[in-house]
């Protein structure tokens, strides 16, 4: 059905006469009559009937006019939603790792509430592989992901990735353990006989651990896989292993951070969308706010 004809029918239901509809829309009465006749043939039901010297809607006409109100309102809302000049409005679905949600996304919510109250966020906490799957299925609009420069994540042609911030990581060990200094392979070499702790929901930090350990000439014994950085620290305190931790985050008593250099273990965070989606104003707004916030140094880690 043609939207212009539905609009004529809606206006006829509202104004009560073809002349009033013609005057309202700046067309002739004949045009209104002809277009409503075409609409009648399209739907296969009588929509208007004579009523004295005027016309009125039939029961079928009234039902279609009610549908027309809903249909035209939805179309107008869709046009407004997609208009790059309009005030952004809509719900942006985000999947991201905890630190990026806390440090990149949550700080922009105050700006959204104050300046763009029609833009809402729906947040899901996920590791990168999970977030990419949701993005590919169009179940989210934005993925906040990470990789390490020693374990770069490939980006395929279907997505656009915007770098946000990066953070150095250190090796977390028992505070009263042996001192260790030097390059990352030299630091790792001091703990070659220890058990190692890695992420249970992502393989990136395990790749980093194995890469640096390989430079040090040993294969790490991966004993524990956990999702929480707090739990990583608890395991370290319990003497159950060593593992990577963000360099700029406080540690619990009993944990010491050993800096890693030559090479660094540096986490890099990204805002990832499906290619071509930046034309949607709410998503473009969120990306702009994230990029503006990305200017300063920010730390943290996947399970922080």
Secondary structure, DSSP 8 states (H G I E B T S, - for coil): --HHHHHHHHHHHHH-SHHHHHHHHTS-HHHHHHHHHHHHHHHTS--EEEETTEEEE-HHHHHHHHHHHHHHHHHHHHHHHH-TTS---EEEEEEE-HHHIIIIIGGGHHHHHHH-TTEEEEEEE--HHHHHHHHHTTS-SEEEEEEETTB-----TTEEEEEEEEEEEEEEEETTS----SSHHHHHHTTTTSEEEEESS-SHHHHHHHHHHHHHT---EEEEEES-HHHHHHHHHTTS-EEEEETTS---TTEEEE---SS-EEEEEEEEEETTGGGSHHHHHHHHHHHHHTTS-----TT-
